[in-house]
Amino acid sequence: MEPNRTNKELLGKGVQRMAIALIFMFISPVIIHSAFKNQDHPLYIPILILGLIGAGFAIFMAFKGIRTIMESMFGKR
């Protein structure tokens, strides 16, 4: 019986997804903060929506990245 080997290609994809999530985890709060600081501006709502979508995307990519990394180490169930 052979032990599971780490799929390096899949691991790289997972790490890349985590890096994208990390970037969005820093950018999205800055955009949301900027929107709340400029509530008088006519583009307040679109900028706030953009920040919230970015935050949701960061969470989505983090879960997807963790799942991909786990799949590369332990294989598909």
The first five atom37 places (N, CA, C, CB, O) and aatype in JSON, in Angstrom:
{
  "aatype": [12, 6, 14, 2, 1, 16, 2, 11, 6, 10, 10, 7, 11, 7, 19, 5, 1, 12, 0, 9, 0, 10, 9, 13, 12, 13, 9, 15, 14, 19, 9, 9, 8, 15, 0, 13, 11, 2, 5, 3, 8, 14, 10, 18, 9, 14, 9, 10, 9, 10, 7, 10, 9, 7, 0, 7, 13, 0, 9, 13, 12, 0, 13, 11, 7, 9, 1, 16, 9, 12, 6, 15, 12, 13, 7, 11, 1],
  "atom_mask": [
    [1, 1, 1, 1, 1],
    [1, 1, 1, 1, 1],
    [1, 1, 1, 1, 1],
    [1, 1, 1, 1, 1],
    [1, 1, 1, 1, 1],
    [1, 1, 1, 1, 1],
    [1, 1, 1, 1, 1],
    [1, 1, 1, 1, 1],
    [1, 1, 1, 1, 1],
    [1, 1, 1, 1, 1],
    [1, 1, 1, 1, 1],
    [1, 1, 1, 0, 1],
    [1, 1, 1, 1, 1],
    [1, 1, 1, 0, 1],
    [1, 1, 1, 1, 1],
    [1, 1, 1, 1, 1],
    [1, 1, 1, 1, 1],
    [1, 1, 1, 1, 1],
    [1, 1, 1, 1, 1],
    [1, 1, 1, 1, 1],
    [1, 1, 1, 1, 1],
    [1, 1, 1, 1, 1],
    [1, 1, 1, 1, 1],
    [1, 1, 1, 1, 1],
    [1, 1, 1, 1, 1],
    [1, 1, 1, 1, 1],
    [1, 1, 1, 1, 1],
    [1, 1, 1, 1, 1],
    [1, 1, 1, 1, 1],
    [1, 1, 1, 1, 1],
    [1, 1, 1, 1, 1],
    [1, 1, 1, 1, 1],
    [1, 1, 1, 1, 1],
    [1, 1, 1, 1, 1],
    [1, 1, 1, 1, 1],
    [1, 1, 1, 1, 1],
    [1, 1, 1, 1, 1],
    [1, 1, 1, 1, 1],
    [1, 1, 1, 1, 1],
    [1, 1, 1, 1, 1],
    [1, 1, 1, 1, 1],
    [1, 1, 1, 1, 1],
    [1, 1, 1, 1, 1],
    [1, 1, 1, 1, 1],
    [1, 1, 1, 1, 1],
    [1, 1, 1, 1, 1],
    [1, 1, 1, 1, 1],
    [1, 1, 1, 1, 1],
    [1, 1, 1, 1, 1],
    [1, 1, 1, 1, 1],
    [1, 1, 1, 0, 1],
    [1, 1, 1, 1, 1],
    [1, 1, 1, 1, 1],
    [1, 1, 1, 0, 1],
    [1, 1, 1, 1, 1],
    [1, 1, 1, 0, 1],
    [1, 1, 1, 1, 1],
    [1, 1, 1, 1, 1],
    [1, 1, 1, 1, 1],
    [1, 1, 1, 1, 1],
    [1, 1, 1, 1, 1],
    [1, 1, 1, 1, 1],
    [1, 1, 1, 1, 1],
    [1, 1, 1, 1, 1],
    [1, 1, 1, 0, 1],
    [1, 1, 1, 1, 1],
    [1, 1, 1, 1, 1],
    [1, 1, 1, 1, 1],
    [1, 1, 1, 1, 1],
    [1, 1, 1, 1, 1],
    [1, 1, 1, 1, 1],
    [1, 1, 1, 1, 1],
    [1, 1, 1, 1, 1],
    [1, 1, 1, 1, 1],
    [1, 1, 1, 0, 1],
    [1, 1, 1, 1, 1],
    [1, 1, 1, 1, 1]
  ],
  "atom_positions": [
    [[0.84, -1.18, 0.0], [0.0, 0.0, 0.0], [0.89, 1.24, 0.0], [-0.96, 0.0, 1.22], [1.76, 1.4, 0.86]],
    [[0.66, 2.09, -0.95], [1.47, 3.29, -1.14], [0.85, 4.48, -0.41], [1.64, 3.6, -2.64], [-0.35, 4.71, -0.53]],
    [[1.65, 5.25, 0.35], [1.08, 6.44, 1.01], [0.71, 7.5, -0.01], [2.08, 7.01, 2.04], [1.26, 7.55, -1.11]],
    [[-0.23, 8.35, 0.37], [-0.65, 9.43, -0.54], [0.5, 10.4, -0.74], [-1.89, 10.17, 0.02], [1.19, 10.78, 0.2]],
    [[0.68, 10.79, -1.97], [1.7, 11.78, -2.32], [1.0, 13.11, -2.55], [2.51, 11.34, -3.6], [-0.14, 13.16, -3.01]],
    [[1.69, 14.18, -2.23], [1.11, 15.51, -2.44], [1.16, 15.84, -3.91], [1.87, 16.59, -1.61], [2.2, 15.74, -4.55]],
    [[0.02, 16.24, -4.45], [-0.06, 16.69, -5.83], [0.45, 18.12, -5.88], [-1.53, 16.58, -6.39], [-0.26, 19.05, -5.48]],
    [[1.68, 18.3, -6.36], [2.34, 19.61, -6.31], [1.64, 20.64, -7.21], [3.8, 19.48, -6.73], [1.58, 21.82, -6.87]],
    [[1.11, 20.19, -8.32], [0.41, 21.11, -9.23], [-0.86, 21.65, -8.57], [0.06, 20.4, -10.57], [-1.15, 22.85, -8.65]],
    [[-1.59, 20.78, -7.94], [-2.81, 21.19, -7.24], [-2.48, 22.04, -6.02], [-3.63, 19.96, -6.82], [-3.21, 22.98, -5.7]],
    [[-1.39, 21.72, -5.34], [-0.95, 22.52, -4.2], [-0.59, 23.94, -4.64], [0.25, 21.87, -3.5], [-0.93, 24.9, -3.95]],
    [[0.07, 24.07, -5.76], [0.42, 25.39, -6.3], [-0.82, 26.21, -6.63], [0.0, 0.0, 0.0], [-0.85, 27.41, -6.39]],
    [[-1.83, 25.54, -7.18], [-3.07, 26.22, -7.49], [-3.77, 26.7, -6.21], [-4.0, 25.29, -8.28], [-4.33, 27.8, -6.18]],
    [[-3.71, 25.89, -5.17], [-4.31, 26.26, -3.89], [-3.6, 27.44, -3.25], [0.0, 0.0, 0.0], [-4.24, 28.34, -2.71]],
    [[-2.28, 27.42, -3.31], [-1.5, 28.53, -2.74], [-1.77, 29.81, -3.53], [0.01, 28.19, -2.75], [-1.83, 30.9, -2.96]],
    [[-1.91, 29.68, -4.84], [-2.21, 30.85, -5.67], [-3.58, 31.43, -5.3], [-2.18, 30.47, -7.17], [-3.73, 32.65, -5.23]],
    [[-4.56, 30.58, -5.06], [-5.88, 31.06, -4.64], [-5.82, 31.74, -3.29], [-6.88, 29.9, -4.6], [-6.51, 32.73, -3.06]],
    [[-5.01, 31.21, -2.39], [-4.85, 31.83, -1.08], [-4.17, 33.19, -1.19], [-4.04, 30.92, -0.15], [-4.5, 34.11, -0.45]],
    [[-3.22, 33.33, -2.12], [-2.56, 34.61, -2.34], [-3.55, 35.65, -2.87], [-1.38, 34.45, -3.31], [-3.52, 36.81, -2.45]],
    [[-4.42, 35.23, -3.79], [-5.45, 36.14, -4.3], [-6.38, 36.56, -3.18], [-6.24, 35.48, -5.45], [-6.76, 37.73, -3.08]],
    [[-6.75, 35.61, -2.33], [-7.62, 35.92, -1.19], [-6.95, 36.9, -0.26], [-7.99, 34.63, -0.43], [-7.6, 37.82, 0.24]],
    [[-5.66, 36.73, -0.01], [-4.93, 37.63, 0.88], [-4.9, 39.06, 0.32], [-3.5, 37.12, 1.09], [-5.06, 40.02, 1.07]],
    [[-4.69, 39.18, -0.98], [-4.69, 40.51, -1.6], [-6.05, 41.17, -1.43], [-4.34, 40.4, -3.11], [-6.13, 42.34, -1.05]],
    [[-7.12, 40.43, -1.69], [-8.45, 41.0, -1.55], [-8.81, 41.27, -0.09], [-9.48, 40.07, -2.17], [-9.62, 42.15, 0.19]],
    [[-8.22, 40.51, 0.85], [-8.48, 40.76, 2.27], [-7.9, 42.09, 2.72], [-7.89, 39.63, 3.12], [-8.38, 42.68, 3.69]],
    [[-6.87, 42.58, 2.03], [-6.32, 43.88, 2.36], [-6.97, 45.01, 1.56], [-4.83, 43.88, 2.13], [-7.18, 46.1, 2.09]],
    [[-7.29, 44.76, 0.3], [-7.84, 45.81, -0.56], [-9.29, 46.14, -0.2], [-7.74, 45.4, -2.02], [-9.66, 47.31, -0.16]],
    [[-10.1, 45.13, 0.04], [-11.54, 45.35, 0.27], [-11.84, 46.22, 1.48], [-12.22, 44.03, 0.44], [-12.67, 47.13, 1.35]],
    [[-11.23, 46.02, 2.65], [-11.52, 46.92, 3.77], [-11.09, 48.36, 3.49], [-10.81, 46.42, 5.02], [-11.74, 49.3, 3.97]],
    [[-10.03, 48.55, 2.72], [-9.6, 49.91, 2.37], [-10.67, 50.57, 1.51], [-8.24, 49.88, 1.61], [-11.0, 51.74, 1.72]],
    [[-11.22, 49.84, 0.55], [-12.27, 50.39, -0.32], [-13.53, 50.69, 0.5], [-12.61, 49.4, -1.47], [-14.14, 51.74, 0.32]],
    [[-13.91, 49.78, 1.4], [-15.09, 50.0, 2.23], [-14.89, 51.21, 3.14], [-15.41, 48.75, 3.08], [-15.8, 52.03, 3.3]],
    [[-13.72, 51.33, 3.73], [-13.41, 52.47, 4.6], [-13.46, 53.77, 3.81], [-12.03, 52.3, 5.27], [-13.98, 54.78, 4.28]],
    [[-12.91, 53.75, 2.61], [-12.92, 54.93, 1.75], [-14.34, 55.33, 1.39], [-12.11, 54.66, 0.47], [-14.66, 56.52, 1.34]],
    [[-15.19, 54.35, 1.16], [-16.59, 54.65, 0.83], [-17.29, 55.3, 2.02], [-17.34, 53.37, 0.41], [-18.03, 56.27, 1.85]],
    [[-17.06, 54.78, 3.23], [-17.72, 55.35, 4.41], [-17.17, 56.73, 4.77], [-17.55, 54.42, 5.59], [-17.89, 57.54, 5.36]],
    [[-15.92, 57.02, 4.41], [-15.37, 58.34, 4.69], [-15.95, 59.4, 3.74], [-13.84, 58.31, 4.56], [-15.95, 60.59, 4.08]],
    [[-16.44, 58.98, 2.58], [-16.94, 59.92, 1.57], [-18.42, 59.66, 1.28], [-16.12, 59.81, 0.26], [-18.8, 59.43, 0.14]],
    [[-19.25, 59.71, 2.31], [-20.66, 59.41, 2.13], [-21.4, 60.49, 1.34], [-21.32, 59.23, 3.47], [-22.49, 60.23, 0.83]],
    [[-20.83, 61.68, 1.23], [-21.47, 62.76, 0.47], [-21.25, 62.62, -1.02], [-20.95, 64.11, 0.94], [-21.97, 63.22, -1.82]],
    [[-20.27, 61.83, -1.4], [-19.91, 61.69, -2.81], [-20.99, 60.92, -3.56], [-18.55, 60.98, -2.96], [-21.59, 59.99, -3.01]],
    [[-21.26, 61.29, -4.82], [-22.31, 60.58, -5.58], [-21.97, 59.11, -5.88], [-22.55, 61.31, -6.89], [-22.88, 58.32, -6.15]],
    [[-20.72, 58.75, -5.84], [-20.34, 57.36, -6.11], [-20.19, 56.53, -4.83], [-19.03, 57.32, -6.89], [-19.54, 55.48, -4.84]],
    [[-20.77, 56.99, -3.73], [-20.67, 56.31, -2.45], [-21.21, 54.88, -2.53], [-21.43, 57.09, -1.37], [-20.52, 53.93, -2.13]],
    [[-22.41, 54.71, -3.04], [-23.05, 53.38, -3.09], [-22.29, 52.42, -4.02], [-24.51, 53.51, -3.58], [-22.03, 51.29, -3.61]],
    [[-21.91, 52.83, -5.25], [-21.16, 51.87, -6.09], [-19.81, 51.46, -5.49], [-20.93, 52.48, -7.47], [-19.41, 50.31, -5.62]],
    [[-19.12, 52.39, -4.85], [-17.83, 52.06, -4.24], [-18.03, 51.11, -3.06], [-17.08, 53.34, -3.79], [-17.25, 50.17, -2.87]],
    [[-19.06, 51.36, -2.26], [-19.36, 50.48, -1.14], [-19.72, 49.08, -1.63], [-20.52, 51.06, -0.3], [-19.25, 48.09, -1.06]],
    [[-20.52, 48.98, -2.67], [-20.88, 47.69, -3.24], [-19.64, 46.97, -3.78], [-21.93, 47.86, -4.37], [-19.49, 45.76, -3.61]],
    [[-18.75, 47.73, -4.42], [-17.51, 47.15, -4.94], [-16.66, 46.57, -3.79], [-16.7, 48.21, -5.71], [-16.1, 45.48, -3.92]],
    [[-16.57, 47.3, -2.7], [-15.82, 46.81, -1.55], [-16.44, 45.58, -0.93], [0.0, 0.0, 0.0], [-15.72, 44.65, -0.55]],
    [[-17.76, 45.55, -0.83], [-18.44, 44.38, -0.26], [-18.31, 43.15, -1.16], [-19.91, 44.69, -0.03], [-18.14, 42.04, -0.67]],
    [[-18.38, 43.37, -2.46], [-18.18, 42.25, -3.4], [-16.75, 41.72, -3.29], [-18.48, 42.69, -4.86], [-16.53, 40.51, -3.31]],
    [[-15.78, 42.63, -3.16], [-14.39, 42.22, -2.98], [-14.19, 41.42, -1.71], [0.0, 0.0, 0.0], [-13.44, 40.45, -1.7]],
    [[-14.85, 41.84, -0.62], [-14.74, 41.11, 0.65], [-15.35, 39.72, 0.52], [-15.43, 41.89, 1.78], [-14.78, 38.74, 1.01]],
    [[-16.48, 39.62, -0.13], [-17.1, 38.31, -0.36], [-16.23, 37.42, -1.23], [0.0, 0.0, 0.0], [-16.14, 36.22, -0.99]],
    [[-15.6, 38.02, -2.23], [-14.71, 37.26, -3.11], [-13.49, 36.76, -2.34], [-14.27, 38.12, -4.3], [-13.01, 35.65, -2.59]],
    [[-12.98, 37.57, -1.41], [-11.84, 37.15, -0.59], [-12.2, 35.94, 0.25], [-11.36, 38.31, 0.32], [-11.42, 34.99, 0.34]],
    [[-13.38, 35.96, 0.86], [-13.81, 34.82, 1.67], [-14.0, 33.58, 0.8], [-15.13, 35.15, 2.4], [-13.59, 32.48, 1.17]],
    [[-14.6, 33.76, -0.36], [-14.82, 32.65, -1.29], [-13.49, 32.03, -1.74], [-15.61, 33.12, -2.51], [-13.35, 30.8, -1.74]],
    [[-12.52, 32.88, -2.11], [-11.24, 32.37, -2.57], [-10.45, 31.69, -1.45], [-10.41, 33.5, -3.18], [-9.71, 30.74, -1.69]],
    [[-10.61, 32.19, -0.22], [-9.92, 31.56, 0.91], [-10.45, 30.14, 1.13], [-10.1, 32.4, 2.19], [-9.67, 29.21, 1.3]],
    [[-11.77, 29.98, 1.12], [-12.33, 28.64, 1.29], [-11.94, 27.73, 0.13], [-13.86, 28.72, 1.4], [-11.59, 26.57, 0.34]],
    [[-11.99, 28.26, -1.08], [-11.63, 27.46, -2.25], [-10.15, 27.08, -2.21], [-11.95, 28.23, -3.54], [-9.79, 25.96, -2.58]],
    [[-9.3, 28.0, -1.77], [-7.87, 27.72, -1.67], [-7.57, 26.66, -0.62], [0.0, 0.0, 0.0], [-6.77, 25.75, -0.86]],
    [[-8.2, 26.77, 0.54], [-7.99, 25.77, 1.6], [-8.46, 24.4, 1.12], [-8.73, 26.18, 2.9], [-7.8, 23.39, 1.35]],
    [[-9.62, 24.39, 0.46], [-10.15, 23.12, -0.04], [-9.21, 22.49, -1.07], [-11.54, 23.33, -0.66], [-9.01, 21.28, -1.08]],
    [[-8.64, 23.32, -1.94], [-7.73, 22.82, -2.97], [-6.44, 22.29, -2.34], [-7.41, 23.93, -4.0], [-5.92, 21.25, -2.75]],
    [[-5.93, 23.0, -1.34], [-4.72, 22.54, -0.65], [-4.97, 21.21, 0.05], [-4.23, 23.6, 0.36], [-4.15, 20.3, -0.03]],
    [[-6.09, 21.09, 0.73], [-6.42, 19.84, 1.41], [-6.58, 18.7, 0.4], [-7.71, 20.0, 2.24], [-6.16, 17.57, 0.65]],
    [[-7.2, 19.01, -0.73], [-7.39, 18.0, -1.77], [-6.04, 17.55, -2.35], [-8.28, 18.55, -2.9], [-5.87, 16.38, -2.68]],
    [[-5.09, 18.48, -2.46], [-3.78, 18.1, -2.99], [-3.03, 17.2, -2.03], [-2.94, 19.36, -3.29], [-2.25, 16.34, -2.45]],
    [[-3.25, 17.38, -0.73], [-2.53, 16.57, 0.26], [-3.19, 15.21, 0.52], [-2.44, 17.35, 1.57], [-2.51, 14.19, 0.63]],
    [[-4.51, 15.21, 0.61], [-5.2, 13.99, 1.02], [-6.0, 13.33, -0.09], [-6.11, 14.3, 2.14], [-6.53, 12.23, 0.12]],
    [[-6.1, 13.94, -1.25], [-6.85, 13.38, -2.36], [-8.33, 13.67, -2.24], [0.0, 0.0, 0.0], [-8.81, 14.18, -1.22]],
    [[-9.05, 13.33, -3.3], [-10.51, 13.55, -3.29], [-11.18, 12.49, -2.47], [-11.08, 13.56, -4.72], [-10.72, 11.35, -2.4]],
    [[-12.28, 12.87, -1.85], [-13.05, 11.9, -1.07], [-14.0, 11.17, -1.97], [-13.83, 12.59, 0.06], [-14.74, 10.3, -1.51]]
  ]
}
